[in-house]
């Protein structure tokens, strides 16, 4: 992902609305909170890869694949198996 292509205001909004309150609730980064969130993210990415792989007949396994692409491939795979 090209992070330079993401508008800075979007990154700031996601930080202030999502991540900041979790990993810096008092305005200071808390290492333990960051570690816990990164662990959860790792598990999520690993598990999503397995689901994508199973649901697409092995055609998609990258967790950052756009939803519309995954849905289209699942539809095709489902049609092929019927």
VMD Tcl script that draws the C-alpha trace (Angstrom):
set ca {
  {0.00 0.00 0.00}
  {1.31 3.41 -0.97}
  {0.91 5.41 2.22}
  {1.83 8.61 0.40}
  {-1.38 8.23 -1.64}
  {-3.56 8.33 1.49}
  {-4.74 11.86 2.30}
  {-3.13 13.06 5.56}
  {-6.50 14.23 6.91}
  {-7.84 10.67 6.55}
  {-4.88 9.28 8.46}
  {-5.35 11.92 11.18}
  {-9.07 11.19 11.46}
  {-8.53 7.44 11.79}
  {-5.85 8.07 14.40}
  {-8.02 10.40 16.47}
  {-11.21 8.36 16.17}
  {-9.85 4.80 16.27}
  {-6.25 4.23 17.32}
  {-5.38 7.21 19.52}
  {-7.98 6.43 22.19}
  {-6.82 2.81 22.31}
  {-3.03 3.16 22.32}
  {-2.66 6.67 23.77}
  {-5.71 7.26 25.98}
  {-3.93 9.93 28.04}
  {-2.13 11.46 25.07}
  {0.97 9.31 25.60}
  {1.66 6.12 23.67}
  {1.31 3.04 25.85}
  {3.60 0.25 24.65}
  {1.48 -2.51 26.18}
  {-1.62 -1.24 24.37}
  {0.28 -1.04 21.09}
  {1.58 -4.58 21.56}
  {-1.93 -5.88 22.28}
  {-3.40 -4.16 19.23}
  {-0.61 -5.41 16.97}
  {-1.17 -8.94 18.28}
  {-4.90 -8.68 17.53}
  {-4.11 -7.30 14.06}
  {-1.70 -10.16 13.40}
  {-4.33 -12.75 14.38}
  {-6.95 -11.01 12.25}
  {-4.72 -10.91 9.18}
  {-3.73 -14.55 9.61}
  {-7.31 -15.75 10.04}
  {-8.71 -13.62 7.20}
  {-6.11 -15.12 4.87}
  {-7.35 -18.61 5.73}
  {-10.98 -17.66 5.16}
  {-10.26 -15.95 1.83}
  {-8.25 -18.95 0.68}
  {-11.04 -21.40 1.58}
  {-13.89 -19.29 0.19}
  {-12.17 -18.55 -3.12}
  {-10.81 -22.00 -3.86}
  {-7.26 -20.82 -3.24}
  {-7.44 -17.87 -5.64}
  {-7.14 -15.16 -2.97}
  {-5.31 -15.26 0.34}
  {-3.99 -11.72 0.77}
  {-5.93 -10.09 3.64}
  {-5.62 -6.59 2.16}
  {-7.46 -7.58 -1.02}
  {-10.37 -5.21 -1.68}
  {-13.72 -6.60 -0.56}
  {-15.33 -6.27 -3.99}
  {-12.59 -8.44 -5.52}
  {-13.00 -11.12 -2.86}
  {-16.78 -11.09 -3.23}
  {-16.55 -11.42 -7.01}
  {-14.14 -14.35 -6.80}
  {-16.29 -16.05 -4.16}
  {-19.30 -15.67 -6.47}
  {-17.37 -17.20 -9.35}
  {-16.03 -20.02 -7.19}
  {-19.48 -20.77 -5.81}
  {-20.93 -20.86 -9.35}
  {-18.17 -23.23 -10.51}
  {-18.83 -25.65 -7.65}
  {-22.60 -25.88 -8.18}
}
mol new
graphics top color blue
foreach p $ca { graphics top sphere $p radius 0.5 }
foreach p [lrange $ca 0 end-1] q [lrange $ca 1 end] { graphics top cylinder $p $q radius 0.2 }
display resetview
